[in-house]
Amino acid sequence: MSDAPAAVDRAEGGRRGAVAAKVVLFTLAVIGFFVLVGFYVARIVGSAGASGAAAGAPATGVSPEVGEAVFWGKGKCSTCHSLGDRGSAVRCPNLLDIGGHTDERARAAGLADGTAYLVESLHDPSAYVVAGYSGDTMPKVFQPPISLSGDEIRAVITYLQSQGGTVDAAAIQLPPDMEGGPGGAPAPAGAWKPYLAGDAANGEKLFRQGRTGVPPCAACHTVAGEGATVGPDLTDVAVIRGPQYIISSIVDPKAEVVSGYQPVMPPNFADILTVREIHDLLAYLMQSAGLPPDGGAPPGG
Amino acid sequence: VAGAALLLLAVTSVPLRAQEVIGPEDYHTIFGLSPRLVVWFVAEMQLLFAAFLLGVPIFALIAEIVGWRTGDEKYDRLAKEFTSLLPVCSAITAVLGGLLTFTLLYGYPQVTGYLAGIFGPTMAIFGLLFLAEVVTLYIYYYGWDRMKARKGTHVAIGVLLNVIGVFLMAIPNSWATFMMSPEHEGAGLINPANNAFTGTVWEAVANPLWMPLNIHRFIGNIMFGGFVVGAYAAVRFLGARDQPARAYYDWMGYVGNFIGIAALIPLPFAGYYLGREIYSFSAVMGNNMMGGQFSWPFIIQGLMVGMIFIIANFYLWVGMGRIAGAERYTWLIKYINAILIVCFAIWLTPHNLPLSGQEQAQIGGQYHPILQYFGLMAAKMAAINFIILSTYVSFMLYRRANKQGEVRVRPQGARAWVTVLVPAGLSLYLLGSYARGLWTMTPAELLGRDPAAVAPGSLAYERSLMLPPVYLLAFMMVMVLVAVVLTFLERGKLAQVLYVGAGVVTAVFVLGVYGFRVMTDLNPYLRQIAVTQVLIVLSVLLVVTGIDIVLYRGAESVGRVRWGQMPPRSQYALLALAVTAVMTMGWMGVIRSGLREDWHVYGVLRDTSPWAFTPPIDDMMLVVAGIVVTFLFLVTVVFGLSGMSRGGREAPVPAMGGPLAVEGVADE
């Protein structure tokens, strides 16, 4: 008779053990289900068992093939741009046949040619935003976090040129600040050249008097002793900092503010000046510093 | 933890080398394992235990307050039972915190030194706060019976415990989010020459993603606490020897699940806010999350979230079987189920599913002619809002399952006015202020563009695209007023049906379809459509809940709840909810941290170690599964240790009875 409670306890213990086993198995089954999903998705994506370190091996050289790899990989271009039916991104314009359209876009923007348009669009993505798209979506791919090298950018441009246009790697002139990423060769000093040969006389007029809707630069800056001193003296700026710095300071005044001065320069000169006028101003400042006004720009722009 | 914090403070004196470029020599393997794997495992374990340590006190405090205000002893016992787990839990969390510090210091000394150099003071505060948390916890737990006569004081200590807990969560969140988003755009706080952070400690703490992550984790912790209680109750229910024990643990599971679902419903909004801010901080990171390298992990995350919603609904429906009177509503379940399954399928449909050439030939292109639309964001926004609204309706049916008719509203006096008008007023404010913003802001302002750079014709067109959401918001504001008036004309049920119906039509169908047009014509404005949808759904939750409380305050019961009369499958549902919730937390942790890619501090300090690659999805899943199995095992140990502290004896369960407990939870 005394064994009866013990038998009941044993039975109860056995029942609880069975419940515990079921609970553990069920829990592992739920977790196992997600593991199976993970393996299934990895198989679909094609990454199952892949070495992540190997997957990140960089492509080298300047060619449309390398550009394609960068466009659909490291450059992350495809997260916003599609190419015809390839890709599914809709955030930024579809780049179908972009190589055949850039000359037209370049003309509308006052640039030398389609290649210059592609370079400028990568250098300053908010400069030529296609109607209906946001101007703050695209990052500067030569800066962190994407940090493409100069050659990778050139490769992407050749890939875009190959989409309905003619590949011409030699025509790609990158500004020095686009060369800095890992793997890119540093730009030789003075390699940057203006896109257009500016008119120094018109530049001086703009500097001194402005025009309708454009205030004169002399309201803040001095050249050859004339002008205000709100901003730095620009008489020799072309010698001290080079022509590319002048262009970038007009387009994006906040990018670098000279020590001792306030960042008060209006940020909209890129919008209210034409590309030609910016080059006219550059020509004037080159001239004031005793340099050739065209800065080595191709004849005829 | 305090010791670890002091150690971290000590390393703040370790300067970074001259150029602040971290080389391969700055990383150390730990017992031959990659430091990333070790830190990943320990950090995630620490985070899960911290979530337990922060989520369970929120649950316990709610239960204690309900028990205090309703005089129902069961709630008080429930609250104390779960608080008894916390001393052991806090010790494990502290050990894991120390372990994490040591692994970081050894595996990533330069990175840890860099972060400690910025966040040193907050690390010291964190150590002190943890001490305060433990002391308050001990007073709260060990003073439970002693303060029986001074319940208000005891509850105040519980509130203090939770306030400290929120700060304890927020401080390390700032370290994690700094690594993702070190500064607001254009703030210029990082010196590009040497990566030095030049701002104040507060500027580092209040980085762009800090508050969105705080909100998401806070709500997530409440859900987690509720589901953990539900899973514990389910295990006890399945092992219960007799009917009284089954009844008690059935009730416990019901309360845990109730709080879990109440937090689950608004959680997608917090997730949306976090995702939106990630996009705002960095379009590269945002695109990588939703459309790039992490799009597939995000789809798996969608599967997990969808499963949580469906399982939660399943439990509610099974639970209605034990409530006399619920049969009046069961006919609706099949429709809600159909909606959930269709929406779940849409939610899961990927947009960029890679297809083989043969598959493309079969469907005539890269995308399926119909299914391609389900992969777009407009469809997914409509689907998730419909899932939230359907779950909410299930929840409301469950709540009123055994109520006999509605009570009259006007005789309730000022209490009814406050209960209805406060949520209605809040809804009017939310809907109105956003409508006003859409109405008065120019399209250029909405997208942060320079107006001079946009053609005038384009501006007019863009503005015309934003007008329909304004009209819909205005329509919903009118519907709020209609619902309030109907409620005080004693037609509250009609008011609820009308307002839920209006919310479904506008947020799901009209804006869902309209979203496709916006995506096609002016993609960036989809954000404004999504916010409009979120606000409309939020207003449904606010307005209808307010009306529901006055409508069923003190309503007669059709019959008693047959506590304990639940089939075992309902308990496995509770178990699956908790396990899926933990898996989701682990998986989302991988995504959040992985979005930094090969950066320790995004865009500032590059990870140059051999492990600076995004692991394949199967590898990620194996690590997360390992973490979850270990965590659940340790939680079981915590429950076992807590049982040992009671001498291994089963305390007698309290008798069950009385009205449906949900009245107490929801009304208080």
Interface residues (C-beta under 8 A of the other chain):
Chain A: E12 R15 R16 V19 A20 K22 V23 F26 T27 L28 V30 I31 G32 F34 V35 V37 G38 F39 V41 A42 I44 V45 G46 S47 A48 G49 A50 G52 A53 A55 G56 K76 S78 T79 C80 D85 R86 G87 S88 A89 V90 R91 V129 A131 G132 Y133 S134 G135 D136 T137 M138 P139 P144 P145 I146 K254 N268 D271 I272
Chain B: G186 V235 L238 G239 R241 S282 A283 V284 M285 N287 N288 G291 G292 W296 I299 I300 L303 M304 H351 N352 L353 P354 G365 Q366 Y367 G375 L447 G448 R449 D450 A452 A453 V454 A455 S458 M519 T520 D521 L522 N523 P524 Y572 L575 A576 V579 T580 M583 W587 E597 D598 W599 Y602 G603 V604 R606 P610 W611 F613 T614 P615 P616 I617 D618 D619 M620 M621 L622 V624 A625 V628 V629 L632
